[in-house]
Amino acid sequence: MAVCARLCGVGQSRRCRRRQRQNQQDQGSDSDMDEEEEEQIVGQRQGDVVAAGGGGGGPDSGGATAGPSVACEHGSCHVNRGSLDRTSTGPPHPQSLAELPPELLVEIFSLLPGTALPNVALVGKKFRQILNTETIWRRRCMKEFGTKEDLRKMEVEGVSSRDLYVKRVNPRVKSGRFMKLLPDYEHMDYRDVYTRLLHPYRHILGLWQPDIGPYGGLLNVVVDGLFIIGWMYLPPHDPRVEDPMRRRPLFRIHMLESQKATVECMYGHKGPHKGDIQTGKKDEFSTKCNQTDHHRMPGGRQEEFRTWLEEEWGRTLEEIFHEHMQELILMKFIYTSQYDNCLTYRRIYLPPVMPSDLLHPGLFKGTYGSHGLEIVVLSFHGTSARATKLTGDPNVPAGQLTLDVDLSRPVVLPDLEHQRNIEELSRLVLGVHAEVQREEQQQAKDTPATVRGAAEGACGDAGAAEDVGEEEEEEEEERVTCSNSCQSGRSSSSSTGPPEAQPFVLPLGVMARNEVYPRTCRKCFYGTGLIAGHGFTSPERTPGLFVLFDEDRFGFIWLELKSFSLYSRLTDHLAHARAPNMERFEAMLCNMQSWTS
């Protein structure tokens, strides 16, 4: 708060006066300086002339003349005395940072972080005036927040904010109406945007997960021109899993003529209206709508449900023939609509990228049967690949570990004829599953009960039992002799370059919900998937087959459910999202599971 107050107190912006100041400096005067500063600098220059000439009358002419040298770090200037070069015959060098030309000071100040500039302004009047230069604040906005060269250009990944906000109010609105919705920002400058908008709300930029019970979600808060916008990311309509993500604005923050940042709720169908944002705990914030009547429709809840259904699923209720799916959709609408955009968000990270990763980690959209498409984050942890839900359903909620893949246990697929046989595929996978269970039982006997209990309680998820004694497991795996299929798979995984693609076909009887999946794959591994009853009752990890198709697609065959899930990469550019290290990311995963447990 102290930093913000000092930022806001720098002064009103003015146009750059570099040309005028340069002319004044050539004439040997600077009317913008304080009289004391001017006298001090003039006296220094006179002393420089005497020293350069090697003599002269007056009490200051004898001996070595001391001149100031200046070091400036984050706006705090320190002056040290040093001896002048008495043999110099060229023009006198600046003996103070204040003697530098204004254009050079602009370049120097532009390299400092915005939070350090208030300290620079305290040095003197000249520095305060230099800090009115738009170039300094434009560079800080671009460097720290990625703003465009022109603040009035508002685009996010090709979506025009101007068009979006106009259409949400009236599809046939004219440009004149737009100017009433968005004030004239012709005289808005970068310093006001930095000090009153970007800096105060910098902590909410990035990826967040809303606390909406089992459903979760994915919110991306970005800088968009003169706005900070919270975009809710929605999967494409089922079953088009490879289509791009859909986005819906939930709130925006922008500057009004009063030079004060204003929060507006974008939920509903009547245009922007009053809202509020509260920041409390670290990596957490809340939104509140102050005019929830803007969320209501003339036709009541039925009209609201039909509109929501078209946005969420891209179809009407009559077009959904499955009765169980209709119940799930209605349940989700009733649960999520009660929040009225008054939500709490917790920060989430994308996993760090490691050279040993099987593929680039990140966000993927996946098919989950009658629950539709959901978003997961794929990450790698040693010999394990894990997919954690960011959006969920009443059976397996958001935050839970949906897939846990053992990369040390590859599975070599048989020929196409045997791949079509579900019994043959089950025999291969269940054979590996039985081997894993035997090793776990043997390890449980060798591990003291106290150590085992502490490990199981470290991160209370359904798959934690498989992580007990991970180091011991890795040592044991080095001594275990796998079957011929496993040995063949390990040799291919250790080779350099992408493995040769092999034919792939789903076994007969496995439901795929009309997904168009690739007909070749790179590798297959044993893994487990999490299933549970309604309300996350009786959760259980069931064996299955992880299928890597390419860098952007993978699948999972749920043997017990006889179903197939296809996952496709979310390709949107997400700024401020990558975790600083693996420890921070793993801590976030544990927290996510505790939110929905």
For each residue, the residues with C-beta under 8 A, 3 or more apart:
1: 4 5
2: 5 6
3: 6 7 115 118 199
4: 1 7 8 195 199 200
5: 1 2 8 9
6: 2 3 9 10 118
7: 3 4 10 114 115 117 118 194 195 199
8: 4 5 195 196
9: 5 6 118
10: 6 7 117 118 121 128 131 191 195
11: 121 128 131 132
12: 132
13: 132 134 189 191 192
14: 17 129 132
15: 134
16: 106 132 133 134 135
17: 14 20 21 102 129
18: 21 22 102 103 106 133
19: 22 23
20: 17 23 24
21: 17 18 24 25 30 32 101 102
22: 18 19 25 26 101 102 103
23: 19 20 26 27
24: 20 21 27 29 30 31 32
25: 21 22 28 29 30 101
26: 22 23
27: 23 24
28: 25 42
29: 24 25 38
30: 21 24 25 33 38 126
31: 24
32: 21 24 125 126 129
33: 30 37 38 41 98 124 125 126
34: 37 38 124 125
35: 38 39
36: 39 40
37: 33 34 40 41 98 124 125 126
38: 29 30 33 34 35 41 42
39: 35 36 42 43
40: 36 37 43 44
41: 33 37 38 44 45 96 98 99
42: 28 38 39 45 46
43: 39 40 46 47
44: 40 41 47 48 67 68 95 96
45: 41 42 48 49 92
46: 42 43 49 50
47: 43 44 50 51 60 65 67
48: 44 45 51 52 65 67 84 92 95
49: 45 46 52 53 92
50: 46 47 53 55 56 58 60 61 65
51: 47 48 54 65 84 86
52: 48 49 86 88 89 92
53: 49 50 56
54: 51 86
55: 50 61
56: 50 53 61
57: 61
58: 50 61
59: 62
60: 47 50 65
61: 50 55 56 57 58
62: 59
63:
64: 83 84 86
65: 47 48 50 51 60 83 84
66: 81 82 83 84
67: 44 47 48 81 82 83 84 95
68: 44 79 80 81 82 95 96
69: 79 80 81 82 95
70: 77 78 79 80 96 97
71: 77 78 80
72: 75 76 77 78 97 108 120
73: 76
74: 112 113 116 119
75: 72 112 116 117 118 119 120 121 122 123
76: 72 73 119
77: 70 71 72 97 123
78: 70 71 72
79: 68 69 70 96
80: 68 69 70 71
81: 66 67 68 69
82: 66 67 68 69
83: 64 65 66 67
84: 48 51 64 65 66 67 88
85: 88
86: 51 52 54 64
87:
88: 52 84 85 93
89: 52
90:
91:
92: 45 48 49 52 95
93: 88
94: 97 99 100
95: 44 48 67 68 69 92 99
96: 41 44 68 70 79 99
97: 70 72 77 94 100 105
98: 33 37 41 123 124 126 127
99: 41 94 95 96
100: 94 97 104 105 108
101: 21 22 25 104 105
102: 17 18 21 22 105 106 130 133
103: 18 22 106 107
104: 100 101 107 108
105: 97 100 101 102 108 109 127 130
106: 16 18 102 103 109 110 130 133 135 136
107: 103 104 110 111
108: 72 100 104 105 111 112
109: 105 106 112 117 120 130 131 133 136
110: 106 107 135 136 139 140
111: 107 108
112: 74 75 108 109 116 117 120
113: 74 116 117 140 144
114: 7 117 137 140 144 194 195 199
115: 3 7 118 199
116: 74 75 112 113 119 120
117: 7 10 75 109 112 113 114 120 121 131 136 140
118: 3 6 7 9 10 75 115 121 122
119: 74 75 76 116 122 123
120: 72 75 109 112 116 117 123 127 131
121: 10 11 75 117 118 127 128 131
122: 75 118 119
123: 75 77 98 119 120 127
124: 33 34 37 98 127 128
125: 32 33 34 37 128 129
126: 30 32 33 37 98 129 130
127: 98 105 120 121 123 124 130 131
128: 10 11 121 124 125 131 132
129: 14 17 32 125 126 132
130: 102 105 106 109 126 127 133 136
131: 10 11 109 117 120 121 127 128 136 191
132: 11 12 13 14 16 128 129 191
133: 16 18 102 106 109 130 136 137
134: 13 15 16 137 138 189 190 191
135: 16 106 110 138 139
136: 106 109 110 117 130 131 133 139 140 191
137: 114 133 134 140 141 189 190 191 193 194
138: 134 135 141 142 149 190
139: 110 135 136 142 143
140: 110 113 114 117 136 137 143 144 190 194
141: 137 138 144 145 147 151 190 193 194 198
142: 138 139 145 146 147 148 149
143: 139 140
144: 113 114 140 141 198 202
145: 141 142 198 202 205 223
146: 142 223 575
147: 141 142 151 193 198 223 225
148: 142 151 153 155 225
149: 138 142 153
150: 153
151: 141 147 148 185 188 190 193 225 226
152: 185 186 225 226
153: 148 149 150 225
154: 160 161 162 224 225 226 227
155: 148 158 159 160 161 224 225
156: 159 161 222 224 229 231
157: 572 573
158: 155
159: 155 156 164 247
160: 154 155 163 164
161: 154 155 156 164 165 224 225 227 229
162: 154 165 166 178 182
163: 160 166 167
164: 159 160 161 167 168 249
165: 161 162 168 169 178 181 182 271 272
166: 162 163 169 170 173 177 178 181
167: 163 164 170 171 173
168: 164 165 266 269 271
169: 165 166 173 177 181 270 271
170: 166 167 173 177
171: 167
172:
173: 166 167 169 170 177 178
174: 177 178
175: 178 179
176: 179 180
177: 166 169 170 173 174 180 181
178: 162 165 166 173 174 175 181 182
179: 175 176 182 183 184
180: 176 177
181: 165 166 169 177 178 271 272
182: 162 165 178 179 185 254
183: 179 256 257
184: 179 187
185: 151 152 182 188 226 255
186: 152
187: 184
188: 151 185 192 193 226 255
189: 13 134 137 192 193
190: 134 137 138 140 141 151 193 194
191: 10 13 131 132 134 136 137 194 195
192: 13 188 189 195 196 197 255 259
193: 137 141 147 151 188 189 190 196 197 198 226 255
194: 7 114 137 140 141 190 191 197 198 199
195: 4 7 8 10 114 191 192 199
196: 8 192 193 199 200 255 259 260 261
197: 192 193 194 200 201 226 228 253 254 255 261
198: 141 144 145 147 193 194 201 202 223 228
199: 3 4 7 114 115 194 195 196 202
200: 4 196 197 261
201: 197 198 204 205 228 253 261 277
202: 144 145 198 199 205
203: 279 285
204: 201 208 221 228 230 277 279 285
205: 145 201 202 221 222 223 228 575 576
206: 220 221 347 575 576 577
207: 218 219 220 347 348 349 350 574 576 577
208: 204 218 219 220 221 285 345 346 347 348
209: 216 217 218 219 345 346 348 390 398 399 592 595
210: 216 217 219 232 343 344 345
211: 343 344 345 346 595
212: 215 216 217 335 336 339 343
213: 335 397 596
214: 392 393 394 397 398 536 596
215: 212 332 335 336 391 392 393 397 398
216: 209 210 212 389 390 391 392 397 398 399 596
217: 209 210 212 232 233 390 391 398
218: 207 208 209 232 233 348 363 375 390 391
219: 207 208 209 210 230 231 232 233 250 345
220: 206 207 208 230 231 233 247 572 574 577
221: 204 205 206 208 228 229 230 231
222: 156 205 228 229 231 575
223: 145 146 147 198 205 227 228
224: 154 155 156 161 227 228 229
225: 147 148 151 152 153 154 155 161
226: 151 152 154 185 188 193 197 254 255
227: 154 161 223 224 252 253 254
228: 197 198 201 204 205 221 222 223 224 252 253 254
229: 156 161 221 222 224 249 251 252 253
230: 204 219 220 221 249 250 251 252 287
231: 156 219 220 221 222 247 248 249 250
232: 210 217 218 219 247 248 249 250
233: 217 218 219 220 245 246 247 375 570 572
234: 245 246 247 248 311 312
235: 238 241 245 246 365 372 373 374 375 391
236: 240 241 242 243 244 245 246 365 373
237: 240 243 313 314 315 373
238: 235 241 313 367 372 373 513
239: 367 373 513 514 515
240: 236 237 243
241: 235 236 238 365 366 367 373 515 566 567 568
242: 236 553 568
243: 236 237 240
244: 236 571 572
245: 233 234 235 236 365 570 572
246: 233 234 235 236
247: 159 220 231 232 233 234
248: 231 232 234 311
249: 164 229 230 231 232 252 266
250: 219 230 231 232 265 266 267 287 341
251: 229 230 263 264 265 266 267 275 277 287 341
252: 227 228 229 230 249 263 264 266 272
253: 197 201 227 228 229 261 262 263 264 277
254: 182 197 226 227 228 261 262 264
255: 185 188 192 193 196 197 226 259 260 261 262
256: 183 259 260 262
257: 183
258:
259: 192 196 255 256
260: 196 255 256
261: 196 197 200 201 253 254 255
262: 253 254 255 256
263: 251 252 253 274 275 276 277
264: 251 252 253 254 272 273 274 275
265: 250 251 268 272 273 274 275 287 289 290 291 294 341
266: 168 249 250 251 252 272
267: 250 251 289 294 295 340 341
268: 265 273 294 295 296 341
269: 168 297 307
270: 169 273 294 295
271: 165 168 169 181 294
272: 165 181 252 264 265 266
273: 264 265 268 270 289 290 291 294
274: 263 264 265 289 290 291
275: 251 263 264 265 287 288 289 290 341
276: 263 287 288 290
277: 201 204 251 253 263 285 286 287 288
278: 285 286 288
279: 203 204 284 285 286
280: 284 285 286
281: 284
282:
283: 346 347
284: 279 280 281 344 345 346 347
285: 203 204 208 277 278 279 280 344 345
286: 277 278 279 280 342 343 344 345
287: 230 250 251 265 275 276 277 341 342 343 345
288: 275 276 277 278 342
289: 265 267 273 274 275 292 294 295 340 341 342
290: 265 273 274 275 276
291: 265 273 274 294
292: 289 295 296 340
293: 296
294: 265 267 268 270 271 273 289 291
295: 267 268 270 289 292 304 340 341
296: 268 292 293 300 304
297: 269 300 303 304 307
298: 303
299: 302 303 304
300: 296 297 303 304
301: 304 305
302: 299 305 306
303: 297 298 299 300 306 307
304: 295 296 297 299 300 301 307 308 337
305: 301 302 308 309 330 333
306: 302 303 309 310 316 317
307: 269 297 303 304 310 311
308: 304 305 311 312 333 337
309: 305 306 312 313 315 316 317 329 333
310: 306 307 313 314 315 316
311: 234 248 307 308 314
312: 234 308 309 329 332 333
313: 237 238 309 310 320 329 372
314: 237 310 311
315: 237 309 310 319 320
316: 306 309 310 319 320
317: 306 309 320 326 329
318:
319: 315 316
320: 313 315 316 317 325 326 329
321:
322: 325 326 370
323: 326 327
324: 327 328 370
325: 320 322 328 329 370
326: 317 320 322 323 329 330
327: 323 324 330 331
328: 324 325 331 332 370 371 393 394
329: 309 312 313 317 320 325 326 332 333
330: 305 326 327 333 334
331: 327 328 334 335 394
332: 215 312 328 329 335 336
333: 305 308 309 312 329 330 336 337
334: 330 331 337 338
335: 212 213 215 331 332 338
336: 212 215 332 333 339
337: 304 308 333 334 340
338: 334 335
339: 212 336 342 343
340: 267 289 292 295 337
341: 250 251 265 267 268 275 287 289 295
342: 286 287 288 289 339
343: 210 211 212 286 287 339
344: 210 211 284 285 286
345: 208 209 210 211 219 284 285 286 287
346: 208 209 211 283 284 591 592 595
347: 206 207 208 283 284 588
348: 207 208 209 218 377 390 588 592
349: 207 577 578 579 584 585 588
350: 207 361 362 363 377 574 577 578 579
351: 361 362 377 378 379 380 579 582 585
352: 361 578 579 581 582 585
353: 357 360 361
354: 357 380 582
355:
356: 380
357: 353 354 360 361 380
358: 380 385 407 523 548
359: 378 548 551 554
360: 353 357 551
361: 350 351 352 353 357 377 378 379 380
362: 350 351 377 378 569 570
363: 218 350 375 376 377 378 390 569 570 574
364: 375 376 377 378 387 554 567 568 569 570
365: 235 236 241 245 373 374 375 567 568 570
366: 241 373 374 375 376 387 402 565 566 567 568
367: 238 239 241 372 373 513 515 565 566 567
368: 371 372 373 374 393 565
369: 511 513 561 563
370: 322 324 325 328
371: 328 368 374 393 395
372: 235 238 313 367 368
373: 235 236 237 238 239 241 365 366 367 368
374: 235 365 366 368 371 389 390 391 392 393
375: 218 233 235 363 364 365 366 389 390 391 570
376: 363 364 366 387 388 389 390 402 403 567
377: 348 350 351 361 362 363 364 387 388 390
378: 351 359 361 362 363 364 385 386 387 554 567
379: 351 361 385 386 388 585 589
380: 351 354 356 357 358 361 384 385 386 407
381: 384 385 386 586
382: 470 474
383: 406 407 408 474 477
384: 380 381 404 405 406 407
385: 358 378 379 380 381 403 404 405 407 525 527 546
386: 378 379 380 381 401 403 404 405 463 589
387: 364 366 376 377 378 401 402 403 405 567
388: 376 377 379 399 400 401 402 589 592
389: 216 374 375 376 392 396 397 398 399 400 402
390: 209 216 217 218 348 363 374 375 376 377 398
391: 215 216 217 218 235 374 375 398
392: 214 215 216 374 389 396 397 398 399 400 596
393: 214 215 328 368 371 374 396 397
394: 214 328 331 397 534 535 536
395: 371 531 532 533 534 536
396: 389 392 393 400 402 530 531 532 536 539
397: 213 214 215 216 389 392 393 394 400 536 596
398: 209 214 215 216 217 389 390 391 392 592 596
399: 209 216 388 389 392 592 593 594 595 596 597
400: 388 389 392 396 397 461 462 530 536 539 593 596
401: 386 387 388 404 461 462 463 530 589 593
402: 366 376 387 388 389 396 529 530
403: 376 385 386 387 527 528 529 530 546 556
404: 384 385 386 401 463 466 527 528 529 530 541
405: 384 385 386 387 525 526 527 546
406: 383 384 409 436 525 526 527
407: 358 380 383 384 385 410 493 525
408: 383 477 490
409: 406 432 436 482 486 525 526
410: 407 485 486 488 489 490 492 493 523 524 525 526
411: 428 429 432 485 486 489 524 525 526 545
412: 485 486 488 489 524
413: 419 502 504 521 524
414: 417 418 419 424 428
415: 418 419
416: 419 420 503 505
417: 414 420 421
418: 414 415 421 424 425
419: 413 414 415 416 424 425 503 504 505 507
420: 416 417 505 507 508
421: 417 418 424 425 507 508
422: 425 426 507 508 509 510 559 562
423: 426 427
424: 414 418 419 421 427 428 507
425: 418 419 421 422 428 429 507 545 557 559
426: 422 423 429 430 559
427: 423 424 430 431
428: 411 414 424 425 431 432 485
429: 411 425 426 432 433 526 543 544 545 559
430: 426 427 433 434 543 559
431: 427 428 434 435 483
432: 409 411 428 429 435 436 486 526 543
433: 429 430 436 437 526 543
434: 430 431 437 438
435: 431 432 438 439
436: 406 409 432 433 439 440 526
437: 433 434 440 441
438: 434 435 441 442
439: 435 436 442 443 473 476 480
440: 436 437 443 444 465 466
441: 437 438 444 445
442: 438 439 445 446
443: 439 440 446 447 468 469 472 473 476
444: 440 441 447 452
445: 441 442
446: 442 443 472
447: 443 444 451 452 468 469 472
448: 451 452
449: 452 453
450: 453 454
451: 447 448 454 455 469
452: 444 447 448 449 455 456 468 469
453: 449 450 456 457
454: 450 451 457 458
455: 451 452 458 464 467 468 469
456: 452 453 464 465 468
457: 453 454 460
458: 454 455 464 590
459: 464 467 589 590 593
460: 457 464 593 594 597
461: 400 401 464 590 593 597
462: 400 401 530 539 540 541
463: 386 401 404 466 467 528 530 541
464: 455 456 458 459 460 461 467 468
465: 440 456 468
466: 404 440 463 528 541
467: 455 459 463 464 470
468: 443 447 452 455 456 464 465
469: 443 447 451 452 455 472 473
470: 382 467 473 474
471: 474 475
472: 443 446 447 469 475 476
473: 439 443 469 470 476 477
474: 382 383 470 471 477 478
475: 471 472 478 479
476: 439 443 472 473 479 480
477: 383 408 473 474 480
478: 474 475
479: 475 476
480: 439 476 477
481:
482: 409 485 486 487 490
483: 431 486 487
484: 487 488
485: 410 411 412 428 482 488 489
486: 409 410 411 412 432 482 483 489 490
487: 482 483 484 490 491
488: 410 412 484 485 491 492
489: 410 411 412 485 486 492 493 523 524 525
490: 408 410 482 486 487 493 494
491: 487 488 494 495
492: 410 488 489 495 499 523
493: 407 410 489 490 499 523
494: 490 491
495: 491 492 499
496:
497:
498: 522
499: 492 493 495 522 523
500:
501: 520 521 522
502: 413 520 521 522
503: 416 419 519 520
504: 413 419 518 519 520 521 547 549
505: 416 419 420 519
506: 510 512 517 557 564
507: 419 420 421 422 424 425 510 557
508: 420 421 422
509: 422 562
510: 422 506 507 557 562 563 564
511: 369 562 563 564
512: 506 515 517 563 564 566
513: 238 239 367 369
514: 239
515: 239 241 367 512 564 566
516:
517: 506 512 549 555 564 566
518: 504 521 549 550 553
519: 503 504 505
520: 501 502 503 504 549
521: 413 501 502 504 518 524 547 548 549
522: 498 499 501 502 548 549 550
523: 358 410 489 492 493 499 548
524: 410 411 412 413 489 521 545 546 547 548
525: 385 405 406 407 409 410 411 489 545 546 548
526: 405 406 409 410 411 429 432 433 436 543 545 546
527: 385 403 404 405 406 543 544 545 546 556
528: 403 404 463 466 541 542 543 544
529: 402 403 404 541 542 544 556 558
530: 396 400 401 402 403 404 462 463 539 540 541 542
531: 395 396 539 540 541 542 558 560 561
532: 395 396 536 537 538 539 540
533: 395 536 537 538
534: 394 395 537
535: 394
536: 214 394 395 396 397 400 532 533 539 596
537: 532 533 534
538: 532 533
539: 396 400 462 530 531 532 536
540: 462 530 531 532
541: 404 462 463 466 528 529 530 531
542: 528 529 530 531 558 559 560 561
543: 429 430 432 433 526 527 528 559 560
544: 429 527 528 529 556 557 558 559 560
545: 411 425 429 524 525 526 527 556 557 559
546: 385 403 405 524 525 526 527 554 555 556
547: 504 521 524 554 555 556 557
548: 358 359 521 522 523 524 525 554
549: 504 517 518 520 521 522 553 554 555
550: 518 522 553
551: 359 360 569
552: 568 569 571
553: 242 518 549 550 566 567 568 569
554: 359 364 378 546 547 548 549 567
555: 517 546 547 549 564 565 566 567
556: 403 527 529 544 545 546 547 564 565 567
557: 425 506 507 510 544 545 547 563 564
558: 529 531 542 544 561 562 563 564 565
559: 422 425 426 429 430 542 543 544 545 562
560: 531 542 543 544
561: 369 531 542 558
562: 422 509 510 511 558 559
563: 369 510 511 512 557 558
564: 506 510 511 512 515 517 555 556 557 558
565: 366 367 368 555 556 558
566: 241 366 367 512 515 517 553 555
567: 241 364 365 366 367 376 378 387 553 554 555 556
568: 241 242 364 365 366 552 553
569: 362 363 364 551 552 553
570: 233 245 362 363 364 365 375
571: 244 552
572: 157 220 233 244 245
573: 157
574: 207 220 350 363 577
575: 146 205 206 222
576: 205 206 207
577: 206 207 220 349 350 574
578: 349 350 352
579: 349 350 351 352 582 584 585 588
580: 584
581: 352 584 585
582: 351 352 354 579 585 586
583: 586 587
584: 349 579 580 581 587 588
585: 349 351 352 379 579 581 582 588 589
586: 381 582 583 589 590
587: 583 584 590 591
588: 347 348 349 579 584 585 591 592
589: 379 386 388 401 459 585 586 592 593
590: 458 459 461 586 587 593 594
591: 346 587 588 594 595
592: 209 346 348 388 398 399 588 589 595 596
593: 399 400 401 459 460 461 589 590 596 597
594: 399 460 590 591 597
595: 209 211 346 399 591 592
596: 213 214 216 392 397 398 399 400 536 592 593
597: 399 460 461 593 594
